[in-house]
Amino acid sequence: MGRTIVSALVAVSVFGISMTAQAFPTASGPIVNLVVSSTAAGGAPEVISFQVSPMPNTGCPTGTWFFFNPTDITDAQTRKNMLATLMAAKMAGTSVNVVYSNTICDAASGYAIPIAIIIP
């Protein structure tokens, strides 16, 4: 049993190291647009889209916005935390660092999905 636990811990450690070794692009700048969509007029629920200045070429088909919704980020608390971070930065007029993948894009819109939003 002890070997099984040690093997599992080693496997988890190796997996964690391989995940952190992957470098993701980061966009930095103040938030210039922040849109929180509702279901009014047929809109999709909980769609958050935003831009930073300057907006990078994200590598996604529609590289002009960052975008997330319940399909992209399934955990509701994570979506709330990301929105709260965006709103705090927008209200304070401070810059953010947006970590994203240039290969994982929203299937419906083609926008880049943030992995992390950091207020430095």
RARAHU-V80438 format. One line per field, one symbol per residue. ss: DSSP state (H for helix, E for strand, L for the rest). psi: psi as a letter, one per 40 degrees, with the letter a starting at -180 (. if undefined). burial: # if it has 9 or more other ideal C-beta (glycine too) atoms within 8 Angstrom, else .. Layout:
# RARAHU-V80438
ss->???
psi->???
burial->???
This chain:
# RARAHU-V80438
ss->LHHHHHHHHHHHHHHHHHHHHLLLEEEEEEEEEEEEELLHHHLLLLEEEEEEELLLLLLLLLLLLEEELLLLLLLHHHHHHHHHHHHHHHHHLLEEEEEEEEEEELLLLLLEEEEEEELL
psi->dddddddddddddddddddedhhiihhiiihdhhhhiaeifeiiifhhiiiihihiheeidgeeiihiidddhdhddddddddddddddddefiiihhhiheehihdddeiihidihhh.
burial->.......................##.#####..#..#.....#.#.######..#..###.##.######.##.....#..##.######....########..##....####..###.
